[in-house]
Amino acid sequence: MRILVTGATGLIGTQLCSHLLSKGHFLNILTTRTTWQTNYEQTRVFQWSPQNAQIDHRALEGVNAIINLAGAKINQRWTTKNKRSILNSRIQSTRLLFDAVKQSKQKPHLINASAIGIYRSDFQRHYSESDAVFSNDFDGEVVRQWEEEAKQFEELSCKTTLLRIGLVLSIKGGAFVPLSLPTRWGLGAWFGNGKQWQSWIHIDDLVGVIDYCLQNQMEGCVNATAPNPVRQRDLIETIAKTVGAPQFFPGIPRFLMSITLGEMHKLVFDSIYAKPERLLDSRYPFEFPKLSACVADLIAKDK
Ligand SMILES: NC(=O)c1ccc[n+]([C@@H]2O[C@H](COP(=O)([O-])OP(=O)(O)OC[C@H]3O[C@@H](n4cnc5c(N)ncnc54)[C@H](OP(=O)(O)O)[C@@H]3O)[C@@H](O)[C@H]2O)c1
């Protein structure tokens, strides 16, 4: 299969591309970087600039699927300028892909990144893909608009998957590194009372889920989370236990985080329990369904 990947140089994209290449797929990488290169023969690199509506249309040639991961980091201070960049980088890139597919002969299967941040924060409720209880906050609105943009591909008769990704745990980046580093030194702490639900997923499972959606042509929304979300407090305590570090700090108060991170602080206080119902129904074989094994694996790889 020839697969077009955007955001291929990021945390998820890097591991995903290695996996797809190891399975014998051919890749077309669409990047905003002008000097990025690859040593793999099965990979072609093309440039685009979503903000300037520029795309190398050759990137679409012979493509059976598109995996769209591109987007500016959400965990940067939510200033007006950064908010615009977080939203526009997702909307403009997805729209540019849509226009390019419309002009091409291809009808690729689109797998579009989305996030569980679309669900409204709730300490009790468990969300599955059929729940349409959406957040009105900035991040929820970004994800909702992004999904709407991606759904346009259905008009082109393209199979469309909206992958609502949870908190990706990896030693190469993302949330695990800043959470685990202080915890190793006995300085770990949760936020607030630590009772907020964290719907996490090991990066190996996420890559496996993307491949599974591709192979099984899954359409519609898919919660890409492990089957056993945990409270944030359990996440910190599990890391501390795995590295054998003491854990005695109380929760960091909300007002402190609000001063430090501004509006973006809500990301670490939100409580979202997202169940991967569709993956469980189709018996997706999670390698790391439980947090303890996931953390043990990541810590072992980090030695
Ligand atoms: N990691 C998580 O825990 C998580 C959870 C839920 C959802 N997601 C979503 O999944 C996607 C991939 O996540 P990730 O962690 O791999 O992200 P990442 O490491 O930040 O990588 C995102 C990639 O998007 C491209 N990009 C950055 N700014 C851009 C812009 N202004 N316009 C167009 N492209 C831009 C870059 O690729 P090039 O430099 O090659 O262009 C970058 O490598 C993101 O959209 C993210 O919102 C991630």
The ligand as an SDF file (V2000), in Angstrom:
LIG
                    3D

 48 52  0  0  0  0  0  0  0  0999 V2000
    0.6080   12.9990   21.5790 N   0  0  0  0  0  0  0  0  0  0  0  0
   -0.5970   12.9510   22.1690 C   0  0  0  0  0  0  0  0  0  0  0  0
   -0.7100   12.6150   23.3830 O   0  0  0  0  0  0  0  0  0  0  0  0
   -1.8460   13.2610   21.3680 C   0  0  0  0  0  0  0  0  0  0  0  0
   -3.0960   13.0730   21.9670 C   0  0  0  0  0  0  0  0  0  0  0  0
   -4.2470   13.3710   21.2580 C   0  0  0  0  0  0  0  0  0  0  0  0
   -4.1520   13.8500   19.9610 C   0  0  0  0  0  0  0  0  0  0  0  0
   -2.9260   14.0400   19.3890 N   0  0  0  0  0  0  0  0  0  0  0  0
   -2.8780   14.6050   18.0270 C   0  0  0  0  0  0  0  0  0  0  0  0
   -2.1820   13.7330   17.1540 O   0  0  0  0  0  0  0  0  0  0  0  0
   -1.4020   14.4920   16.2210 C   0  0  0  0  0  0  0  0  0  0  0  0
    0.0370   13.9940   16.2640 C   0  0  0  0  0  0  0  0  0  0  0  0
    0.5050   14.0970   17.6030 O   0  0  0  0  0  0  0  0  0  0  0  0
    2.0610   14.1450   17.9720 P   0  0  0  0  0  0  0  0  0  0  0  0
    2.1590   14.0060   19.4420 O   0  0  0  0  0  0  0  0  0  0  0  0
    2.8380   13.2220   17.1010 O   0  0  0  0  0  0  0  0  0  0  0  0
    2.3840   15.6640   17.5770 O   0  0  0  0  0  0  0  0  0  0  0  0
    3.7920   16.3810   17.3430 P   0  0  0  0  0  0  0  0  0  0  0  0
    4.9160   15.5640   17.8800 O   0  0  0  0  0  0  0  0  0  0  0  0
    3.6490   17.7750   17.8430 O   0  0  0  0  0  0  0  0  0  0  0  0
    3.9190   16.4040   15.7330 O   0  0  0  0  0  0  0  0  0  0  0  0
    2.9960   17.0700   14.9440 C   0  0  0  0  0  0  0  0  0  0  0  0
    3.5780   17.3030   13.5600 C   0  0  0  0  0  0  0  0  0  0  0  0
    2.6850   18.2130   12.8870 O   0  0  0  0  0  0  0  0  0  0  0  0
    3.4290   19.0480   11.9970 C   0  0  0  0  0  0  0  0  0  0  0  0
    3.1470   20.4630   12.3120 N   0  0  0  0  0  0  0  0  0  0  0  0
    3.5360   21.1680   13.4070 C   0  0  0  0  0  0  0  0  0  0  0  0
    3.1030   22.4380   13.3220 N   0  0  0  0  0  0  0  0  0  0  0  0
    2.4340   22.5300   12.1360 C   0  0  0  0  0  0  0  0  0  0  0  0
    1.7540   23.5900   11.4590 C   0  0  0  0  0  0  0  0  0  0  0  0
    1.6870   24.8140   11.9960 N   0  0  0  0  0  0  0  0  0  0  0  0
    1.1770   23.3110   10.2620 N   0  0  0  0  0  0  0  0  0  0  0  0
    1.2450   22.0700    9.7140 C   0  0  0  0  0  0  0  0  0  0  0  0
    1.8900   21.0440   10.2990 N   0  0  0  0  0  0  0  0  0  0  0  0
    2.4660   21.2760   11.4920 C   0  0  0  0  0  0  0  0  0  0  0  0
    4.9070   18.7620   12.2140 C   0  0  0  0  0  0  0  0  0  0  0  0
    5.3260   17.9540   11.1110 O   0  0  0  0  0  0  0  0  0  0  0  0
    6.3010   18.5640    9.9590 P   0  0  0  0  0  0  0  0  0  0  0  0
    7.3290   19.3810   10.6630 O   0  0  0  0  0  0  0  0  0  0  0  0
    6.8560   17.3540    9.2980 O   0  0  0  0  0  0  0  0  0  0  0  0
    5.4250   19.3710    9.0470 O   0  0  0  0  0  0  0  0  0  0  0  0
    4.9530   17.9680   13.5130 C   0  0  0  0  0  0  0  0  0  0  0  0
    5.9880   17.0320   13.5220 O   0  0  0  0  0  0  0  0  0  0  0  0
   -1.5010   15.9690   16.6400 C   0  0  0  0  0  0  0  0  0  0  0  0
   -2.3360   16.6450   15.7600 O   0  0  0  0  0  0  0  0  0  0  0  0
   -2.0970   15.9240   18.0300 C   0  0  0  0  0  0  0  0  0  0  0  0
   -2.9710   17.0120   18.2910 O   0  0  0  0  0  0  0  0  0  0  0  0
   -1.7670   13.7520   20.0530 C   0  0  0  0  0  0  0  0  0  0  0  0
  1  2  1  0
  2  3  2  0
  2  4  1  0
  4  5  1  0
  4 48  2  0
  5  6  2  0
  6  7  1  0
  7  8  2  0
  8  9  1  0
  8 48  1  0
  9 10  1  0
  9 46  1  0
 10 11  1  0
 11 12  1  0
 11 44  1  0
 12 13  1  0
 13 14  1  0
 14 15  2  0
 14 16  1  0
 14 17  1  0
 17 18  1  0
 18 19  2  0
 18 20  1  0
 18 21  1  0
 21 22  1  0
 22 23  1  0
 23 24  1  0
 23 42  1  0
 24 25  1  0
 25 26  1  0
 25 36  1  0
 26 27  1  0
 26 35  1  0
 27 28  2  0
 28 29  1  0
 29 30  1  0
 29 35  2  0
 30 31  1  0
 30 32  2  0
 32 33  1  0
 33 34  2  0
 34 35  1  0
 36 37  1  0
 36 42  1  0
 37 38  1  0
 38 39  2  0
 38 40  1  0
 38 41  1  0
 42 43  1  0
 44 45  1  0
 44 46  1  0
 46 47  1  0
M  CHG  2   8   1  16  -1
M  END
$$$$
